[in-house]
Structures are given as C-alpha cells and as structure tokens.
Amino acid sequence: MTTPHATLIQALDIADLPQDMQDDVLSRTMQGIMQSVMIHAFMTLPLQHQHALMEYLDADKPVEEIFAWLEKNMSDFPEVIADALARYTTV
C-alpha cells in the first residue's frame, strides 16, 4: 500500500532531494492542500458537517484522520485533492 507521503514524493518528483529538503517541500505542499480542501469543505458541506469538521480541527486531530472524515462526508473529495495537488505538480 502506498502512503500519502510516498504518493506526494512521487507526484512532486522530489525523491532525489535530501531528506530535510523533502520534508520542507512536503510540509509546504500539505499546508497548501489542507488550506484548499478546508476552504472547499466549508463552502460546500452542510452546516451540521461543518460543525463536526470544526470539532475535528479544534481537537487538533491528525491530518490523516481529518482527511478520512472528509473522504466519507465529501462526495467530491478525490477531485478536490487532485485539483489541489495539481497546483503543485503542474509546470
């Protein structure tokens, strides 16, 4: 099974970079992707789901857990992630 971390390294074509540079690129990329996904989620989810999402965020849940919740509750989650990732992988 490929991890999200490994998928990002491959998509960003940064496997040959030193580990500290990979970590920096991954951190910045994940921040941007998370921001894009959260904006979309709060614009499209019903109010009840927005409150539930806020509880996850307020509890400082891991990104993987938040994304798993979003995947269950946003029908267009794969497309939103793909669009956000495309911003970082398109030249």
NUTI-988167 format. One record per atom (N, C-alpha, C, O): residue in three letters; x, y, z. Coordinates in steps of 0.05 Angstrom, whole numbers, padded with zeros to 5 digits, always signed. Each point is the difference from the previous one (the first is absolute). Example, Ala and Ser with C-alpha at 12.3 -4.5 7.8 and 13.67 -1.06 7.14 Angstrom:
<recs>
ALA+00264-00114+00156;ALA-00018+00024+00000;ALA+00018+00024+00000;ALA+00021+00000+00013;SER-00028+00021-00027;SER+00016+00024+00001;SER-00015+00022+00014;SER+00010+00022+00004;
</recs>
This chain:
<recs>
MET+00017-00024+00000;MET-00017+00024+00000;MET+00018+00025+00000;MET+00018+00002+00016;THR-00024+00016-00034;THR+00015+00025-00001;THR-00012+00020+00020;THR-00024+00004+00001;THR+00042+00009+00013;THR-00009+00020+00020;THR-00004+00027-00014;THR+00011+00004-00021;PRO-00027+00014+00033;PRO-00003+00026-00011;PRO+00027+00015-00002;PRO+00005+00015-00019;HIS+00013-00020+00038;HIS+00026+00012+00000;HIS+00016-00009-00024;HIS+00011+00017-00015;ALA-00011-00043+00009;ALA+00014-00011-00023;ALA-00012+00010-00026;ALA+00014+00005-00020;THR-00041-00003+00019;THR-00014+00009-00024;THR+00008+00029-00006;THR+00005+00007-00023;LEU-00004+00010+00044;LEU+00009+00028-00004;LEU+00028+00002-00010;LEU+00006+00015-00018;ILE+00012-00031+00030;ILE+00028+00000-00009;ILE+00002-00007-00029;ILE+00015+00013-00015;GLN-00030-00032+00007;GLN+00000-00008-00029;GLN-00013+00021-00017;GLN+00011+00007-00021;ALA-00034+00004+00029;ALA-00014+00020-00016;ALA+00016+00025-00003;ALA+00000+00013-00021;LEU+00015-00006+00042;LEU+00016+00025-00001;LEU+00028-00005-00011;LEU+00015+00019-00005;ASP-00009-00044+00000;ASP+00026-00007-00012;ASP+00023+00010+00017;ASP+00018+00013-00010;ILE-00019-00019+00036;ILE+00021+00011+00018;ILE+00016-00023+00014;ILE+00014+00005+00020;ALA-00017-00029-00030;ALA+00013-00023+00013;ALA+00031+00003+00001;ALA+00013-00011+00018;ASP-00002+00025-00037;ASP+00029+00003-00001;ASP+00011+00023+00018;ASP+00024+00003+00003;LEU-00042+00012+00009;LEU+00008+00022+00018;LEU+00009-00011+00027;LEU-00009-00022+00008;PRO+00027+00036+00006;PRO+00006-00008+00027;PRO-00025+00000+00018;PRO-00019+00015-00006;GLN+00019-00032+00026;GLN-00023-00004+00017;GLN-00011+00027+00012;GLN-00024+00004+00000;ASP+00042+00013+00009;ASP-00009+00025+00012;ASP-00015+00018-00020;ASP-00019+00013+00006;MET+00029-00014-00031;MET-00014+00015-00021;MET-00027-00012-00007;MET-00019+00014-00005;GLN+00019-00041+00004;GLN-00026-00014-00005;GLN-00020+00007+00021;GLN-00023+00007-00006;ASP+00032-00007+00031;ASP-00018+00006+00022;ASP-00011+00029-00002;ASP-00024+00004+00005;ASP+00041+00014-00013;ASP-00009+00028-00003;ASP-00020+00003-00023;ASP-00021+00013+00004;VAL+00027-00025-00026;VAL-00019+00001-00023;VAL-00026-00014+00007;VAL-00022+00011-00006;LEU+00023-00034+00019;LEU-00025-00014+00008;LEU-00016+00017+00020;LEU-00025+00001-00003;SER+00038+00011+00021;SER-00014+00016+00020;SER-00015+00024-00013;SER-00023+00005+00005;ARG+00037+00009-00023;ARG-00012+00023-00013;ARG-00023-00009-00019;ARG-00021+00013-00001;THR+00025-00035-00012;THR-00020-00011-00019;THR-00025-00008+00016;THR-00022+00006-00008;MET+00026-00021+00030;MET-00023-00009+00016;MET-00015+00024+00012;MET-00024-00001+00002;GLN+00038+00022+00005;GLN-00014+00024+00011;GLN-00018+00012-00022;GLN-00023+00007+00006;GLY+00033-00005-00030;GLY-00015+00010-00022;GLY-00024-00017-00007;GLY-00022+00009-00005;ILE+00027-00035+00004;ILE-00022-00019-00006;ILE-00021+00001+00022;ILE-00024+00001-00006;MET+00032-00001+00031;MET-00018+00001+00022;MET-00017+00026-00001;MET-00024-00001+00004;GLN+00037+00023-00010;GLN-00015+00025-00002;GLN-00021-00001-00022;GLN-00023+00008+00004;SER+00031-00018-00028;SER-00019-00002-00022;SER-00024-00018+00007;SER-00023+00006-00006;VAL+00029-00029+00018;VAL-00021-00019+00008;VAL-00019+00012+00021;VAL-00024-00003-00002;MET+00036+00016+00021;MET-00017+00012+00021;MET-00018+00022-00011;MET-00024+00002+00008;ILE+00034+00015-00025;ILE-00017+00021-00013;ILE-00023-00013-00015;ILE-00023+00008+00003;HIS+00030-00029-00019;HIS-00021-00013-00015;HIS-00021-00013+00019;HIS-00024+00001-00004;ALA+00034-00014+00025;ALA-00017-00014+00019;ALA-00020+00019+00013;ALA-00024-00005+00001;PHE+00034+00028+00008;PHE-00017+00018+00014;PHE-00019+00015-00019;PHE-00020+00012+00008;MET+00027-00012-00034;MET-00018+00012-00019;MET-00022-00019-00010;MET-00021+00009-00009;THR+00026-00035+00012;THR-00019-00019-00012;THR-00014-00019+00020;THR-00022-00009-00006;LEU+00034+00004+00029;LEU-00013-00018+00019;LEU-00024+00012+00013;LEU-00001+00024+00004;PRO-00019-00040+00002;PRO-00023+00010+00016;PRO+00010+00010+00027;PRO+00021-00009+00010;LEU-00036+00027+00002;LEU+00008+00012+00025;LEU+00007-00020+00022;LEU+00019+00003+00015;GLN-00036-00024-00013;GLN+00005-00021+00020;GLN+00028-00013-00004;GLN+00014-00004+00020;HIS-00006-00001-00045;HIS+00026-00011-00005;HIS+00022+00020+00005;HIS+00022-00007+00009;GLN-00027+00032-00014;GLN+00019+00021+00006;GLN+00007+00001+00029;GLN+00023+00002+00008;HIS-00044-00005+00009;HIS+00004-00001+00029;HIS+00017-00024+00008;HIS+00018+00002+00017;ALA-00024-00025-00029;ALA+00015-00024+00006;ALA+00029+00003-00008;ALA+00018-00008+00015;LEU-00014+00020-00038;LEU+00028+00005-00009;LEU+00014+00019+00019;LEU+00024-00005+00006;MET-00037+00025+00003;MET+00012+00019+00019;MET+00009-00015+00025;MET+00020+00006+00012;GLU-00036-00025-00003;GLU+00007-00016+00024;GLU+00026-00015-00005;GLU+00017-00002+00018;TYR-00014-00010-00042;TYR+00025-00014-00007;TYR+00023+00020+00001;TYR+00021-00007+00011;LEU-00025+00030-00023;LEU+00022+00019-00002;LEU+00007+00011+00028;LEU+00023+00003+00007;ASP-00044+00003+00009;ASP+00005+00010+00027;ASP+00014-00020+00018;ASP+00015+00007+00018;ALA-00020-00033-00023;ALA+00012-00021+00015;ALA+00029-00006-00009;ALA+00013-00017+00011;ASP-00005+00031-00032;ASP+00027-00003-00011;ASP+00005-00028-00009;ASP+00022-00012+00005;LYS-00042+00000-00019;LYS+00003-00027-00010;LYS+00022-00001-00021;LYS+00005+00020-00013;PRO+00007-00043+00009;PRO+00020-00003-00022;PRO-00013+00005-00027;PRO-00023-00006-00004;VAL+00039+00016-00015;VAL-00010+00006-00027;VAL-00012-00025-00012;VAL-00021+00001-00013;GLU+00033-00024+00017;GLU-00010-00025-00012;GLU-00028-00006+00010;GLU-00017-00009-00015;GLU+00012+00014+00041;GLU-00027-00005+00011;GLU-00020+00020-00011;GLU-00023-00007-00006;ILE+00031+00032+00003;ILE-00018+00021-00011;ILE-00006-00007-00029;ILE-00024+00001-00008;PHE+00044-00009-00007;PHE-00005-00007-00028;PHE-00017-00024-00003;PHE-00017-00002-00018;ALA+00020-00018+00036;ALA-00017-00024+00000;ALA-00029+00008+00005;ALA-00018-00010-00013;TRP+00013+00029+00031;TRP-00027+00009+00006;TRP-00011+00015-00025;TRP-00023-00004-00008;LEU+00040+00021-00003;LEU-00009+00015-00024;LEU-00007-00019-00023;LEU-00019+00005-00015;GLU+00035-00025+00012;GLU-00004-00019-00022;GLU-00028-00014+00003;GLU-00013-00006-00020;LYS+00005+00001+00045;LYS-00026-00012+00005;LYS-00023+00020-00005;LYS-00022-00008-00006;ASN+00027+00034+00010;ASN-00021+00019+00001;ASN-00001+00020-00024;ASN-00018+00016-00002;MET+00038-00017-00014;MET+00001+00017-00024;MET+00001-00018-00025;MET+00020-00014-00004;SER-00041+00014-00012;SER-00001-00018-00023;SER+00021+00007-00020;SER+00009-00017-00016;ASP+00000+00043+00015;ASP+00020+00008-00020;ASP+00028+00002+00012;ASP+00017+00013-00011;PHE-00012-00026+00034;PHE+00026+00001+00013;PHE+00023-00008-00018;PHE+00020+00015-00001;PRO-00022-00037-00014;PRO+00023-00007-00017;PRO+00006+00022-00021;PRO+00024+00005-00005;GLU-00044+00007-00006;GLU+00004+00021-00020;GLU+00012+00025+00013;GLU+00017+00013-00012;VAL-00026-00007+00036;VAL+00011+00024+00014;VAL+00030-00004+00006;VAL+00016+00018-00003;ILE-00009-00042+00013;ILE+00028-00006+00005;ILE+00016+00001-00026;ILE+00022+00011-00001;ALA-00033-00023-00020;ALA+00015+00000-00026;ALA+00004+00028-00010;ALA+00022+00006-00010;ASP-00042+00011+00012;ASP+00002+00028-00009;ASP+00021+00015+00017;ASP+00016+00014-00011;ALA-00016-00018+00037;ALA+00019+00013+00017;ALA+00028-00009-00005;ALA+00019+00016-00002;LEU-00016-00042-00002;LEU+00027-00011-00006;LEU+00010+00009-00028;LEU+00024+00005-00003;ALA-00042-00002-00016;ALA+00007+00009-00027;ALA+00013+00027+00001;ALA+00017+00007-00017;ARG-00025+00010+00036;ARG+00012+00027+00002;ARG+00030-00002+00006;ARG+00015+00019-00007;TYR-00007-00040+00019;TYR+00028-00003+00008;TYR+00017-00017-00020;TYR+00024+00001+00000;THR-00038-00016-00017;THR+00014-00018-00017;THR-00001+00009-00029;THR+00012-00013-00018;THR-00026+00034+00012;THR-00002+00009-00028;THR+00021+00022-00005;THR+00003+00018+00017;VAL+00009-00019-00039;VAL+00020+00020-00007;VAL-00012+00022-00016;VAL+00014+00019-00007;
</recs>
